[in-house]
Amino acid sequence: MSMHLFRDLENVRQELLAMGGLVEEAINKAITALVNRDETLVAAVLEGEEVIDQKEVDIAENCLKVLALHQPVASDLRFVVACMMVNNDLERMADLAANIADRARFLIGLAPISIPEDLIGMTAMARKMVKDSLDSLVNEDAALAREIIQRDEEVDETHRLMYQTVQDHIRQNPDTLDEAVHILSVSRQLERIADHATNIAEEVVFMVEGQIIRHQSDAGEMPPK
């Protein structure tokens, strides 16, 4: 690997990690805004979305420059391709964090409603998946990535349980229909954030092992080639 290629690949890596940190922070702020009914944090998430969008464009352009200037092969090529995919997943996570912030802003204007325990647990799971997916990327840890993939089903199951929880709440408190629907929407955003964390984990497996495992059942348990 030439020094110029090494420098440009490292630059992409550092930019991607910086973006990942911003996205993780946006998710944390959005959830905290919801739980604490904090208008200031809502504004911070929505204002930060533009910064993340611009970073996504910059990273995509830098990846294309690496491909055009250096024509990387083998593991270097997989790294660039994986970074482009992860870049897109991170930008979508930021959009979902903004959606949660929007729901929080709506709920702040209404009477306080208790946050279901299932949603709190789901939040913790999704946040851990995001953090670990970024760690697996930094450390090129395919084993951790496969573990993350297995966790996605638990988040999906919790989201399914939220439908029953919200339905029961509406039956008992029909005057809080709007609030309950927005809580359910937050659950859906968290479930999608976990999906994108899973996508990142799958890209890490591809980057490290050269194996494409998207759309394969029990992907996290497949032995590496």
C-alpha positions in Angstrom: 0.0 0.0 0.0 1.4 3.4 -1.0 1.7 6.1 1.6 -0.8 8.3 -0.2 -3.4 5.5 -0.2 -2.8 4.8 3.5 -3.2 8.5 4.3 -6.5 8.8 2.3 -7.9 5.6 3.8 -7.1 6.7 7.3 -8.7 10.1 6.6 -11.9 8.3 5.5 -11.8 6.2 8.7 -11.4 9.2 10.9 -14.2 11.1 9.2 -16.5 8.1 9.5 -15.7 7.7 13.2 -16.3 11.4 13.8 -19.7 11.1 12.1 -20.5 8.0 14.1 -19.8 10.0 17.3 -22.2 12.7 16.2 -24.9 10.2 15.3 -24.6 8.4 18.6 -24.8 11.7 20.4 -27.9 12.7 18.4 -29.7 9.5 19.4 -28.8 9.9 23.1 -30.0 13.5 23.1 -33.2 12.6 21.3 -34.1 9.9 23.8 -33.1 12.1 26.8 -35.3 14.9 25.3 -38.2 12.5 25.2 -37.8 11.2 28.7 -37.0 14.5 30.4 -39.3 16.6 28.1 -36.3 18.9 27.2 -37.0 21.4 24.5 -33.4 22.5 24.4 -32.2 19.0 23.5 -34.9 18.7 20.8 -33.5 21.8 19.2 -29.9 20.5 19.5 -30.8 17.3 17.6 -32.7 19.1 14.8 -29.9 21.7 14.4 -27.2 19.0 14.3 -28.9 17.1 11.5 -27.6 19.5 8.9 -24.0 19.0 10.1 -24.4 15.2 9.8 -25.9 15.5 6.4 -23.0 17.5 5.1 -20.5 15.0 6.6 -22.3 12.2 4.8 -21.8 14.0 1.5 -18.1 14.8 2.3 -17.3 11.2 3.2 -19.1 9.8 0.1 -17.0 12.2 -2.1 -13.8 11.2 -0.4 -14.5 7.5 -0.9 -15.1 8.1 -4.6 -11.9 10.1 -4.8 -10.0 7.1 -3.3 -11.6 4.7 -5.8 -10.7 7.0 -8.7 -7.2 8.0 -7.7 -5.8 4.8 -6.2 -8.0 2.0 -7.6 -7.7 -0.1 -4.4 -8.0 -3.9 -4.5 -8.7 -6.7 -2.1 -9.1 -5.6 1.6 -8.6 -2.0 0.8 -11.4 -2.0 -1.8 -13.7 -3.8 0.7 -12.8 -1.2 3.3 -13.8 1.7 0.9 -17.1 0.0 -0.1 -17.9 -0.8 3.5 -17.3 2.8 4.5 -19.7 4.0 1.8 -22.4 1.7 3.1 -21.8 2.5 6.7 -21.8 6.2 5.8 -25.3 5.9 4.5 -26.5 3.9 7.5 -25.2 6.6 9.9 -27.0 9.3 8.0 -30.3 7.4 8.2 -29.7 6.9 11.9 -29.4 10.7 12.3 -32.7 11.1 10.4 -34.4 8.7 12.8 -32.9 10.5 15.8 -34.5 13.7 14.4 -37.8 11.9 14.0 -37.6 10.9 17.7 -36.8 14.5 18.6 -39.9 15.6 16.6 -42.1 13.2 18.6 -40.5 14.5 21.8 -41.3 18.1 20.9 -45.0 17.1 20.2 -45.2 15.3 23.6 -43.7 18.2 25.5 -46.7 20.3 24.5 -49.2 17.7 26.0 -49.9 16.4 29.5 -47.0 14.2 30.7 -47.4 10.5 29.9 -45.4 7.7 31.5 -42.8 6.1 29.3 -43.4 2.3 29.0 -40.7 0.1 30.6 -40.4 -1.9 27.3 -39.5 1.4 25.5 -36.8 2.1 28.1 -35.4 -1.3 27.6 -35.6 -1.1 23.9 -33.7 2.2 24.0 -30.9 0.7 26.0 -30.6 -2.2 23.5 -30.6 0.0 20.4 -28.1 2.4 21.9 -25.8 -0.5 22.8 -26.1 -1.9 19.3 -25.1 1.4 17.8 -22.1 1.8 20.1 -20.9 -1.8 19.5 -21.4 -1.6 15.8 -19.1 1.5 15.7 -16.6 -0.3 18.0 -16.6 -3.4 15.7 -15.8 -1.0 12.8 -13.0 0.7 14.6 -11.4 -2.6 15.8 -12.3 -4.6 12.6 -14.0 -7.1 15.0 -16.1 -9.5 13.0 -16.9 -11.6 16.1 -18.5 -8.6 17.8 -20.3 -7.7 14.5 -21.9 -11.2 14.4 -23.0 -10.9 18.0 -24.7 -7.6 17.2 -26.6 -9.2 14.3 -28.0 -11.7 16.7 -29.3 -9.0 19.0 -31.5 -7.5 16.4 -34.3 -10.0 16.9 -34.6 -9.1 20.5 -35.2 -5.4 19.6 -37.7 -6.5 17.0 -39.6 -8.6 19.6 -39.7 -5.7 22.0 -41.1 -3.5 19.3 -43.8 -6.1 18.7 -44.6 -6.1 22.4 -45.0 -2.3 22.3 -48.0 -2.6 20.1 -49.8 -4.6 22.8 -48.6 -2.2 25.5 -49.8 0.9 23.7 -53.1 -0.8 22.8 -53.7 -1.6 26.4 -52.9 1.9 27.4 -55.3 3.4 24.9 -58.1 1.1 26.2 -57.5 2.3 29.7 -56.8 6.0 28.8 -58.7 6.8 25.5 -58.1 10.5 26.0 -54.3 10.0 25.5 -54.6 8.5 22.0 -52.3 11.1 20.4 -49.6 10.7 23.0 -49.7 6.9 22.8 -49.4 6.9 19.0 -46.3 9.1 19.2 -44.8 6.8 21.8 -45.4 3.9 19.4 -43.8 5.9 16.7 -40.7 6.3 18.8 -40.5 2.5 19.3 -40.6 2.2 15.5 -37.7 4.7 15.1 -35.7 2.8 17.6 -36.3 -0.5 15.9 -35.1 1.0 12.6 -32.0 2.4 14.3 -31.2 -1.1 15.5 -31.7 -2.3 11.9 -29.1 0.2 10.7 -26.7 -0.9 13.4 -27.2 -4.4 12.2 -26.4 -3.2 8.6 -23.1 -1.7 9.9 -22.2 -5.0 11.6 -22.9 -6.9 8.4 -20.6 -4.4 6.5 -17.9 -5.0 9.1 -18.1 -8.8 8.4 -17.8 -8.1 4.7 -14.9 -5.7 5.3 -12.9 -8.1 7.5 -13.8 -11.5 6.0 -14.9 -10.6 2.4 -18.2 -12.4 3.1 -21.6 -10.8 2.2 -24.1 -12.0 4.8 -27.0 -9.5 4.2 -30.4 -11.2 3.7 -29.1 -14.5 5.0 -30.9 -16.2 7.9 -28.8 -16.8 11.1 -26.1 -14.7 9.5 -24.5 -14.0 12.9 -23.9 -17.8 13.4 -22.4 -18.5 10.0 -18.7 -19.6 10.3 -16.3 -17.3 8.5 -14.8 -18.6 5.2 
